[in-house]
Amino acid sequence: MQYFLETNITYLQGVGPKRAELLNQELGIQTFRDLLYHFPYRYIDRTRYYTIAELEPDIPLVQVKGYIKGYYTEGQGKGKRLVADFQDETGTIKLIWFKGTKWIMGTYVPDVEYIVFGKPGVFNGIVNIIHPEIEALEKVTTRISSALQAQYNTTEKLKNQFITSKTLSKFIGSILKQLRYRIPETLPSYLISGHNLMSLHDAIHKIHFPSGNAEIERARYRLKFEELFYIELNLLRFKTIRSRKYKGFIFSNVGEHFNSFYYNNLPFSLTEAQKRVMKEIRRDLGSGRQMNRLLQGDVGSGKTLVALMSMLIAIDNGYQACLMAPTEILANQHYNTICQMLEGIGINVRLLTGSSKKSIRKDIDESLRDNSLNILIGTHALIEENVIFNNLGLVIIDEQHRFGVAQRARLWEKSANPPHILVMTATPIPRTLAMTLYGDLDVSVIDELPPGRVPVKTMHFTDPERNKVFGFIRKQIDEGRQIFVVFPLIQESEKMDYKNLEDGWDTISRVFPAPKYCITIVHGKMTPAEKETSMRLFKEGHANILVSTTVIEVGVDIPNASVMVIESAERFGLSQLHQLRGRVGRGNDQSYCILMTSDKLSKEAIARLEVMVRTSDGFEIAETDLRLRGPGDIEGTLQSGIPFDLKIASLGKDGQIIEHVRNIADSILAKDPMLKNEENFVLLSELGRLFSSKQSWSNIS
């Protein structure tokens, strides 16, 4: 049976080599199994037949029984079309085709009873259906079908080769008719009976050809359960294997450097959340197993301080540490912050980026090799081949979703033995997403802001209120404060009606003229040196306003900046709005985030803006973002962390199932960590089939 399911679709009747190649290119379908796992996205009720006399243009979709009475053409040039008069006992309608006309005339002959399905319209007072689905009534009775007809995703290229949703349904029905035996189970019997799951064979049948909604729901649940279960089982299994296989460096000392920093240089008392996280990290570092931990913390929660204290523990135990950031701005920010915090302690910290000079690189290489360099901070330049550590013990990766997995793997390879890994993110991740995307990591959360931080006030204004906003900015500058103004675009776009930086710069320069005001600018098309000059001008207080694109989303820490103005805020997702807002509120004074939009907004945009105004809790915002957008944009980015594409489950909508199957997987591995018990052979076999051909990156987060 497994052999049958792996048969190439070329050998399925009606497919052939050309169509098989197209199905592979467009939908990734290569085998019978792939086709069976191409699930419907919705169902249409095909239980009702309309008479032609009942047809009206406001009915969404109809099916009618009748006869083609003859063909003729109408129109000229691009408007030329094939028309057929279609008749039942109550009247006549027109069926219309703009392409494939020869095939239509050769396939559907007059005076044979057909079922026609499509959207009715009206032209010159006559009802018509454009490009209808047609099937001979006698054929319908011979194929697998159901009252609720499945609708499948397809593409224009496939449709041009007459591979429609209906064609895919026929192919799937053909495979199911050819099955000589039941589809083999992929879950142990104790899971199926213990959790009242539909069998795989029945679930596959019913998802494609259901007799009612109850069957669809049971089939969907079984298939979602299995898909998410194997993701969680695989992640947890690798976590178990890693903890057994990779023995981490033991950092047993909390010594001179850590204590000197803690008692003399600590800028403020640790929050209870920071203390809790440090205990978790210290426990990992001294356990003898390799640490692989995700550190989540909202903007301004003090993740960098925790990272620095972790690096000091590594240094006290004779090891080197490195911190990799996704941008030069963020790497520079970490470097300046850490150097300032470590002043007087005698620790050698260096910065390596793509724009570092050859002489600096040479000096860094030498000090890395002779172990005189304790902490190296940088961008992707850290993973270059000539960067060789003497004794790398701890790797910290900031905003890790911005790095490719292979890039992170190269950093891992900088050490003879696996170093401890601490991954940081300032983008709070909803719990169920974290379970799946980072299921093989231990998770620490800093859910508390340092004392003295005043929450940022967020306000929403529309374009007609712009002068009021300019007045507020002028008042803030008069009080000695500085302003960020962020635009979604650098230049005007024909495709998107959003504010752009170039026009914005002109307007702001007129409203806040020199020499009374100084305005500087930063965007992605500038060289690193130009960005650095502009940022320095703003950071040192010489510029009142920084006009920027989202290059300042992370890594900019200017306590005197009190206002963040986000132009065309409806253009941004909640996560990005929250990140941008985090650039202010870093001092002890009240700060403000002003969301500027047009006065014509979609319901979704209004909902996002209302959330931003109501709360500054990053975790609440992340949960709301997930709820508002569902699996869309969020999963587009985050699902890249999952070893295979989800076929039917949704990270956004199936949180309860994720938690449920993770607990089940955890309990199975607690009893049988290597899945050697006979009852779990099917689990081991299925894991091998699903994941053996895919590179496992779980050891490097």
N, C-alpha and C positions, 0 to 999 in steps of 0.2 A: 504493500500500500504506500509506504514512504517513497518507493521508487516511482510509483504512478504519480504522486503529488509533485515530484521533482521533474516530471516530463516537460520538455520545452514546449511552449505554446505554439511553436511552428507546426506541431503535429496535431493541433486541435482543428477539427473540421471548420472551414470558413476563415481560418487565419492565414497560414502560409508564411513564407520567409519575409515578404515585404511588410505585411501587417505586423508580424512578430517584431521586426526591427523597430517599427514605429511605436508599438506598445511599450517596448523597452525604453526607447528614448524619451517618450512623453510621460509615461506613468511608472517606469521602473518595473514593469511586469515582464518576467522571463519564463516563469514556470506555471504549471497548473495551480500550485499552492499560492503563488503571488496573486493570481486572478481570484481565487477564493477569498483571499485576504484584502481584496480591493472592495472595501465596504461601502454601502450606500450612504449618502448624506441626508436623504429624506425619502418619503414614500408618498405616492399618489393613490388615492382611493379609486380603483377601477371597477367598483361594483355597479355603478349606475351607467345606463345607456340613455342618451338624450335622443329625442326625435328632432329632425331638422326644424320643425315648426316651433320647437321650444328654444332654439338657439338665440342668444342675445350677446352683444359684444362685451357686457360687463361680467360674464361668467368666465372665471379664470381658465379652466381647462375642461374639455368635454370629449366624450367618445360617442361615436355614432356608427350604426350598422347601415350599410347601403351598397349601392352599385355605381361604378364609373360608367357613364353613358357615352363618353367620347372626349378626345383631346383636341385642342387648337392653341394657337399662339396669339398673344396680344402685345402691343407696344413695340418700340424700336430701340436700338442701341442698348445702353445699360439697363433700360427699363423693359427690355424684351423678356417675356415670361411664358411658361407653359401653363395652360389652364385646363382643368378637367371639370366637367359637370358631374356632381356626385348627388345621388338621388335616393330617397327612401319613400315610403308610402305617403309622407306628409309634405314633401317639398324637395327643392333642389338648392345646393350651395356650390360655390366654386372652390376647388383646391388649386393652389398656386405654387409654382416652383420657379426660382430664378437660376438654378444651376442643377447639373445632373439630369438634364431633361431626357437625354437619350436613354439613360439607364431606367428612368422612371417609366417611360413609354414601353420599354422592353420587358419590364418586370410586372407592372400592374395592368392587367388586361380588362377590357370592358365586360360587363355582365357576369362578373364573379363577385360573390358577396365578401366585402371587406369591412374591417373595423378601422375607422379613422380616429386619430387622437390628436388634439392640438388646441390652440387658443383661437376662438372665433373673433373675427373682426367684420367691419362693414365698409364696403366701397361702392359708391353710387347706389346705395340702398339695397345692395345684395350682400348677404352673409358670405364670408370666405374664411378659409384656414390656410395660412402660408406655411409651406414646408411641413405638412402634417406627418405624423407617424402612420404607416399603413401596414396592416397585416391581414392576410386571408383568414377568414373565420375558421376554416377547416384546420389551418396550421396551429391556431391558438389552442385547440383542444388536444393537440398531440405533444405540446412542450410543457415543461414545468412552468407553472405560473401561479400567481396568487392575487387575491382581491386587492391587497395593498402592493402596488407595483414600485419596486425599488428604483431610485434615481441615482446615477453614478456620475462622479466628476469625470469629465473628459476634456479635450482641448480642441482648438480650431483645426490643427493639423490632422487630428484623428477624425473629426467630423468631415473634413474634406475627403477623407478616404472611406466615408460612410461607416465609421466606427462611432456610433452614438451611444447614449446611455442604454437604449433598447438593445443594441448589438452586444454590448458588454453583458447585459442580463442574459441574452441568448447563449453566449459563450459559457457563462457560469452555469446556467441550467444544463448545458451539454455535458460539462465535466461531472456534475452531480448525477446525471443519468447514467454515466459510464462507470460510476463507483460500484465495484463488485462487493466490497466489504465496507464496514463502518470506518470512518476516519479515526486513526489511532488516537488514544487519549494522550494528552501532554501534561496532565496533572495526576498525582497519585489518587487512588480511590478514596483514601481517608480525607483528602481535601474536598473532593466532589461531594461525598455524602455528608461530611461534617459541616459544610457551608451551603448545603442545598443548591449546588450549582447544576445547571443544565449540562448535559454531556457535550463534548466538543463537536461531535458529529451533528447533533440536533441544533446546536447553536449556529453552526455554519449554514445549515439548511434554512433555519428560521430567520436569520439575519437578511438573507437574500430573498426568500419566498415565504413571508409570514402570512398567517391567516387573520391576525389581529394585533392590536397594540400591545397586549399583554405578552405575546410571544416575542415581539421585538424587544421589549424591556428586559425580559429574562435572558435572551440571547446576547444583548448588548452587555449586560452585567457580567455574564460569564466571560466574554471576550475581553472586556476591560480589566476584570479581575486578573485574568491570566497575563495580559500584557504588562500591567503594572507590577504584578507579583514577581515576574522574572527580572524586571529592572531592579527591584529592591533586593531580591535574593542575590543577584549578581554583585551588586554594590556591597552588601553586607558580607558576602562570602569573601570578596577581595579584601575587605577590611579585616576579616578574621585571618586570612592567609598572610596579609602584610604584617599584622601584629606578631605572628609566629615566625615569619621568615626574616623580617628586617629588624635586627637588633640595633636600636639607636645608640648614639653616644650618650654616656651617662654624665650629666652635668650635676655633680654631687655638691659642688661648692657654691654658696652665695657669699662671695668674697669682697675684697677691698673695693673694687670699682663700683659694684652694685651698692654697697653700703655707703660709700662716699657720696654717690649720687643721691641716694635715698635721704640721707640725713643733712646734706649740705646744698644740693642743687635742685631738689624737687620743687617745681614752680608753684604747686598748690597741693593740698592734701588729696590723696586718692579718694574717689567716690567708692561707695560700697560695691558698686558694679565692677569697677576696676580692680578692687581687692579680690573679689570673687574670681575674676578672669585670671589674674596673676597666680592665684592658688592653683587653678586648673592647669595653667601652662607649666608652673614649677613641678607639679605632680608628673606631668608628661615628661619633662626634661630629665627628671631623676629616676624614671621608671625602668630604663634599660630597653624600652621599645621606642621606635621612631615616632616622633610627634607628627601628626598630620591634622592640623586644626584650622578651622575657619573662624575668624574673628569678625563678627558683625557689630557694627556700631554706627549710630546715626552721625550725621555731620556735626563736628565739634564735640564728640563724646570722649575724646582722649585716646583714640586707638594708637596714635603715634607714640605716646608716652608708654603705653603697654609694650609696644614693639621694641622701643629703646631699652626698657628694663629687661626684656627677654634677651636682647643682644648682649647686655652687660653680664648676664649670667653665663652666656657662651664664652665671653672674653675671660671671665674669672676662672673658667675651666680650661683655658689655653687654646680656645678655638676662635676662628674668624667668623664674621657674620656679614651678610649682604642684604640689601633692600632694593628690590627692583620695582620701579614705577613706570607707568605707561607713557608719560610725556616728560619733556625736559622741564617744563614749568613745575610739575609736581615733584620731580627728582630734585630740582633746585630748592624747592620749598622744604622738602624733607631734610636736605643737607644743611640748609641754614638753620632750621629749627633744632636739629640734633646737635650741631656744633655749638649753638648758643646754650643748649641745656647741659652740655658736657664741659663747659668752660672750666678750666682749672683742674680737671681730673686726669689729664695726661693720656687721653685715648686718641689714636691716630684714625681720623675719619677722612675719606677722600670721595670725590664725585667724578663719575665717568659717564659721559653722554656722547652722542654722535658728533657733537661739535667740539669735543675735547681735543686740544692740540697734541701733536706727536710727542713732544717733550713731556707733557703731562702723562700721556699714556705709558711712555717708557718708565717714568718714575713710579707710576702705580704698579706696573708689571713687576718691577724689581722688589718693591716693598710687599707685594702680595706673596711673592715666592720666598722671601726671607722672613715672613711672618711678622714683620714690623707694622703692617697695615692691619688694623683691627676691624674696621667697618668700611665696606665699600657700598656706596649708594649710587644708583644709576638707572639708566633706561635699558632698552634691549641691547645696548652696547656691552652689558655685562655678560651676554652669552656668546660673544665673539670667541673664536678658537684660541686666540693668543692671551685671553684673560684666564690665568691659571692660579688657583688658590693653593696655598701651602696646606691649610688645615681648615676647610670650610665646615662649620658645624651647624649653622643655622641660616636658613633662607627665608626671607620675608618677602611676600609678593603682594603689592598693593593694587587695589582695583583689578583683581586677577582676570575678570571677564574680558578685559581689553587685550589680553595676551592670548596668542594661539597656544593650544596644548603642547604642540611640538616645541615651541619656544621655551615653555616652562620645563619641558623634559631636558633640554640642553643645559639649563641652569642646574638641574638635579645632577647631571653628569659631571659637574665641576668638582665633585667630591668622590674620593675612592670608596667611602662607605656612604650610605644614604644620609644626608643631613636632616636635621629636624626642619619641618615645613610649617610656617605660619602664614595663612592666606588672609588678607584683610579686605573688607569691602565696606564702603560707606553707603551702599545702596541696600537698604534693608530688604530682606527676601522673606516673603510669606512662608510660614512654617512648612506647609505641605510642599512648596517648591524646593525649599532647602533640603527636605528629606530626599527628594529625587535627584536634584542636581548635585548636591554635595553629600549624598547618602553615605559615602565612604569616609567622610571627614567627621571628626568630633567638632561640635559647634559651641562656641562661646559667644555670648551676647553682652555688649555694654549698653544697657537700656536706661542710662541715667546721665544727665549732663553735669559738668563740673559746677561747683557752687559759684554763685555770682553771675552766671549767664542769664541774661534777660531774654525771654522768648521773643522772636521777631514778630512784629505786627504785619499782617499781610492784608493788602487792600486791592480791590479790583476797580479800575477806571476804564472808560471807553474813550475813543478818539475825541468826541466833542468836549470831554473834560480835560483835555491835554494842558490848557493854560493853568488850570488849578494845580496840576502836577508840577509844572515848571515853577510855579510860585512856591510850592513846598520844597522843591530841590534848592531853590535860591536861598530859602530860609535856613536849610540844613548847612549849606556852604558857608553862610554868614556866621554860623555857630562853630565853624572850623572843621566840619565833617566832609567826607568824600563820597562820591557817588559812582556806582556801576550802572551802565546802560547797555543791555545785551540785546542783540538782533539775531533773528534766525538765519538771515541771508547776508552775504557780503554785497552782492549787486542785485539790481532789480531783475525779477524773473518774469518771463511771459506766461509761465505755467502756473505760478503761485502768486496770489494777491496778498503778499505779506510785506511788512516793513523791512527795509534793507539798510545795511550799515552805511553805505555811501550817502544815501539821501538823508538818513538820520544824522550823520556827521554834519552835513550842511545846515540842517535845521537847528541842531544844538549849538553849532558855532555862531549862528545868528542870534539865538536867544541868550547865549552866554558868551558875549564877545571878549576877545583879547583887548587890552592886556589885563583887564580885571579878572578874567577867568582863564584857566589853562586846561585844555582838553587834550588827552592823549588817546591813542587807538591801538588795538591789538586784534589781529585776525589770522586765520590759518595760512594765508598766502604770503605772509611776511617771513623773512628769514629768522632763525633763532636769535641772531644778534639784534635785529630790529625789535623783536618781541621783548627781549631782555631790556633794551634801552627804554622802551615805553613803559614796561612794568616797573622798572626802577624809578622812573619819573613819578609814577603814581604812588609807589610804595614809600618813597622818601618824602611824600607830601607836597611835591612841587606842582602836581596836577590835581585839579579839583574833580574832574570827571574822566572816567575811563570808558570809552566806547568800544564795545567788543562783540565778537561772536561767542559761541559756547566754548572756545578754547580755554576760558577761565572757569569752566564747570567744576574742575577739581584742582586743588593744589595752590590756591591763592589765599593767603592769610594776611589780611590787612585790617587790624582791629579798629582803625579810625574810619573805615568805610561803613557808613550807617544806612545807606539806601541802595537797594538793588531794584532797578527798573527793568522789567522784562517786556520788550516790545513783541507784539503779535503772540501773546502768551498762549493763545488758543492753538498755536502751531506745535507746542511742546507737550510731551507726555508728563504725567504726574511725577515720575521718578526724576526726570530732568529738571522740572520746575523746582522740586525739593532740593536737588543738588545745587542749583543756582542760588536759591534762597540761603543755602548754607554758607555762601561767601560773605554774608554780613552777620551781625550779631556775635562777633568774635571778641568784642570788648565788653566793658561793663555798662555801657549806655544803651538806651533803647534804640533798636534798629528797625528798619522798615523794608518790606518787599512790596513793590507796586507792580501789579499785573495789568498791562495795557493791552486792550483788544479793540477790534472793530465792534460796532454796536449790533452786528448781525452774527449771531452765534448758533451753532448746533446744540441740541440737547446734551450731547456727550461733552462738548466743550464747557457748557454751563455747569454741568455736574463736576467736572475736574476743577474748575475755578472755585466753586463753592467749597470743595474739600480743602483746597489750599488755604482759603480764607479762614476756615473753621479750625484747622488743627495744624500743629507743627510736628506731630508724632510721626516719624518716618515709617514705623511699622504699620501704623493705621493707614497711612497713605499707600503703602505697598499693597496691603490687603484690598483697599478700595480700588486701586489701579487694576488689580487682578480681576476684581468683580466687574468693573466697568468695561474693561477691554476683553475679558474672557481669555481664551487661549491665543488671540491674535498676535499683536506686536510683541508681547512679553515672551511668548514661547518661540517666536521667530528668532529671538536672541538666545534665550536660555536653553531651548531644547538642544542646542549644539553640544551641551554637556552630557546628553544622554547617548548611550552607545548605539541606539537605532531609532529611526523615525517612528513616532507613535502612529498606529494605523486607525485606532478607534477611541482610545482614551484621551482625556484632556487634562493637562496639568492644572489648568485654570478652574475646571468645573468638577473634577473628580477627587478633590482633597480627602473626602471621607474614605473613599476606596483606597487611596494611597496609604493613609494611616493604618487602615485595617490590614492590608496585605503586608505592610512593613512589619507589623506586630506578629503576623503569622510567620513570615520569613525568619524573623528574629528568634521565635520560639523553636522553629525547626532546626536552625543552626546551633542553638544552645544545646540541643540533644545530640545532634549529629553534624559537627562542624565541617567535616569533609564530605558529607552526603554519601557515606559508604554503606549505610543500612539498605537492605534489599528494597524496602518500601520507597526509598528515595532514589532508586536507580533512574527512574523516569525524569526526575529533576536534573540529575547530572547530565543525562543524555540531551535533554532539551537545552540546558545551558550551553553545552558544547555546540549544538546546532545553531543557536542564536548568536553566540559570541565568539566562537573559536576563530573566525576569520577576521575579527576586528581587533585592532590594537588596544590593549588595556593601558590606560593612562592613570589608573586610579591611585597609583603610588605617588603621583606628583600633582594631586588635586585636580 
